[in-house]
Amino acid sequence: MNVTIRHIYKLIRIRRILITGMNELLQTLIQVIVLQSTISFFVFIFSPKRNQSLVILGCFLITYMFPLFSFVFAKYFMLHVNFYFFIGPLFYMYTKSVLGILRKEDYFLFVPGVFEFFFQLYFYADPNFYFEFVLGKYKSWNLFTYDVVLNLFTVFFSVKAILLIKKYRNDIVNIYTVEVRKSLRWISTAGVVLIIQFGLIAFMLFFLKENGLEQILNYIAVPIAGITVYWISFYGLTQKNLNLSLIFDQDDEKRKSNENVKQISKDKDSDIVEVKPATILKYEEIVDFFNKTKVYKDKDLSIYKIANLMQISYKDVSFSINAVGKKNFNQFVNEFRVNEAIRLLDNEKIELYNLSGIAEEVGFNCKLPIKSNCLKVEK
């Protein structure tokens, strides 16, 4: 009997030591994450390459991590204010900013967050109301707002950001290149992470609170948040902004015209569309410009760069390539890159290059596009 009691007592002590150790580790991790998000915020805000997108992303990171500030400063003062309802809109607006289609009216998405901010400021004026809202007669409203509405609100805007990337993916290829489109994948992945995280939080808050195990949520959510902060900070600094505003500011009639142009590029065997001699001449000028300047070696090449270099409208460049070449801008550029790669492969000094080196030389980011695009060119 005494052996059993000692054994149970020993297990209880081990359990307490483990819980204490895990809590201390969690506190340390929270402090590191808060420090990282704060540093990223100031780097994005005051970076020499600062732009609208970086400022928005910096604000997203600080609001995303702000709930953890209350854990860090709990010994010094109570932090009643959070920015939960800014998280989703900021991520969505960052996506629009990177695509170059953010508008002034999009800032109205901050209305729920601003309302939440002033509502929480009232807690300082009336501490009794704060305790009533968190623990008293308004507790059910608090739980519904922050356990259900908030998480669904953030999931909603994360889904919108992913759909935004998907909606404009073909236009990105028609103006830039596939490599540029691939550079946006991390935003879609970040959106999926936010959907999983906030969806999981909504489910687990309901399930774990019912069983008194809400501390487990911290052990899961905090490490995920930490990884997300480091990951977004890295990719955010390297992400380049696009400019799709010139296309999406057009009226409905011009948008329909552009859709018809895309249809021309898809129908490679169609001889029904009559192309004007001026368009053919413009296309030949573009081809000649590519051959002379080898501008296709630029990994960040876009239709806007070509238009600026040739001093012609980007619409003329796009229409000429679509109507005469019967291909989009990405296919047009890759054809030149593949032909240049073939020329290098036939060169006697080929031993100085490997396949990755040739890919880099002609404008690709890796060797895989050469293989896939060679097949397309041959066809």
HELIX and SHEET records of a PDB file:
HELIX    1   1 ASN A    2  PHE A   46  1                                  45    
HELIX    2   2 GLN A   52  VAL A   72  1                                  21    
HELIX    3   3 TYR A   84  LEU A   99  1                                  16    
HELIX    4   4 LYS A  104  PHE A  110  5                                   7    
HELIX    5   5 VAL A  111  ALA A  125  1                                  15    
HELIX    6   6 PRO A  127  VAL A  134  1                                   8    
HELIX    7   7 LYS A  139  LEU A  143  1                                   5    
HELIX    8   8 PHE A  144  VAL A  149  3                                   6    
HELIX    9   9 LEU A  150  LYS A  167  1                                  18    
HELIX   10  10 ARG A  169  ILE A  175  1                                   7    
HELIX   11  11 VAL A  178  LYS A  182  1                                   5    
HELIX   12  12 ARG A  185  GLU A  210  1                                  26    
HELIX   13  13 GLN A  215  THR A  238  1                                  24    
HELIX   14  14 SER A  245  PHE A  248  1                                   4    
HELIX   15  15 ASP A  252  LYS A  266  1                                  15    
HELIX   16  16 PRO A  277  THR A  293  1                                  17    
HELIX   17  17 VAL A  295  LYS A  297  5                                   3    
HELIX   18  18 ILE A  303  MET A  310  1                                   8    
HELIX   19  19 TYR A  314  ALA A  323  1                                  10    
HELIX   20  20 PHE A  329  LEU A  345  1                                  17    
HELIX   21  21 ILE A  350  LEU A  352  5                                   3    
HELIX   22  22 LEU A  355  VAL A  362  1                                   8    
HELIX   23  23 LEU A  368  GLU A  378  1                                  11    
END                                                                             
